[in-house]
Amino acid sequence: MTTAPEAPATYRLIDGKQTAEDIKVEIAAEVAQRKADGLKTPHLAAILVGHDGGSETYVRNKVLACERVGFDSTLLRYEDSITEAELLAKVQELNHDDSIDGFIVQLPLPKHIDPNKVIEAIRPEKDVDGFHPMNIGRMVAGLPALLPATPSGIVELLRRYELVTDGKHCVVIGRSNIVGTPVSILLAKNLEPGNCTVTLCHSRTQNLAAITRTADILVAALGRPGFVTADMVSPGAVVIDVGTTRVEDATKKAGWALRGDVNFDEVAPKASYITPVPGGVGPMTIAMLLLNTLRAAKGEVYPK
């Protein structure tokens, strides 16, 4: 007779907020040295279209993060009435502005603008979000690339917490081009962290809970608050919650709160390590965006 493995007596929080702060300190020190050496200050630009609440907050945090590490930053705001042609023209303008090392176009965009056209219009060497097909292709091929910020942030958390990935089974829920698919590729690579056996699940996956219960590392990136429950998680699993959905919450001053894809109260007691929401993967996304901008300024991936 076999018995089910016991859940860990306690779990440890993976503190993305503190880890991101550590990375910013490291970046700030390098930027200060660049300035002392007479080198160019890294410059990050962001295009924000419309007034989506989540995007407003995210872009504001990016601007503050640039100030924190000593970057120059530019925020370009447009109403959601801007045409696709006008936005593409602005992208081309930034592509040819030598003062700007990298820029992002904040998603989501209004429905009349094709985000893929916009992403493909950004020069790969300035694509600090890491979404351009050139950067995705280089990542898949194992070549140096500006990596998608959220997936590389997840990998960096695993690295800094010294969590063993080699030979582990990682299950990713969600196949978006922004998170799910690239993180599945990165964790399968012959790298450290990496060398996982990866199962990528999505809305058509059958017997999902049976699959997620086999995971040593579970990454939830589907954008459905509280979707992952205790019965979907094996005892001792590492749980990475990528979800950041605004839900109504009358107890909060703003009237809403951020909720992850994992039902934290249920799942945490079974996990060995788990990311909170907020304060987990979210802050890492901005930290890795800054790191991409520094790499672009230095010409690490695409020599200047």
C-alpha positions, 0 to 999 in steps of 0.5 A: 500500500502507498500513501499520498505524500504529505504537504509541506509543513510550511511554504515559502513566499517567492518575493518578486518585489524584493528580487526586483528591487535587488535587480534595480540596485544592480542596474543602477550601479552599472548605470552610474558607472556608465555615466562616470565613464562618459557613456550614454545613459540608457533611454527607454520610451513607452507609447500608451494609447487610451486610458486602460486603468491597468496599462496606466498603472503599469506604464507609470510604474515603468517611468518611476523604475527608470528614475530609480535606476538612472535611465532617461525615459519618455512617455508618449500618450495618445487617445484611443482614436489614433489610427493604425497608420499614425501609430505605425508612423510613430513607431518608425520615428522611434526606430530611427531616433538614436537617442532612444535605446529601447521602447515599448508599445503598451498592450492592449491596443484599441480593437482597430489596431492590429497589435501584431503589425505594431510589434513587427514594426519595432526594430528588433534591437529596440524591442525591449518587450522581447515580442518581435518575431526576430527575438522570439526566433533567436530565443527558440534557436538558443541565440542571444536575444532580448527575451520577453520580460515576464517569462525571463522574470519567472526564470530569474526568480527560480534562479535567485531562489536556487530552485532545482529545475533540472529534470523536473516536470513543469506544467504551464497553463496558458499558451499566450505569446507573451507568457505561456509559450515563451516560458515553456521554451525557456524552461525546456532549454539546456540552461540553468535554470532549465532542463525541465520536461514541460507540458503546455496546457490550454483551454482545450486540454483534457483532464487538466487537473490530472496533468497539473497534479504531476507538476513539480513546477506549476506556472499559471498564466491564463488570466482567470482569477482563482482558477487553480485550486488545491486539488490541482496541485501536488504536495511540495510543488513550486507554484508561479502565479502570473495572473494579475486581474482586477476584480471588484473589492468593496473593502479597497479604497480603489474599489478593486483588487488584483487577483492571481490565477491561483487560489492562494489561500487554498494552494499555499499550504500545499506548496513548497514555494509560491508567488503572491499576487501582488508582489510576485511576478509583476514587479519582475516584469518591469525589472527585466524590461529595465535589464533588456533596455540596459542590454540594448544600450550596451549592444549586447545582443545586436552590436551597435 
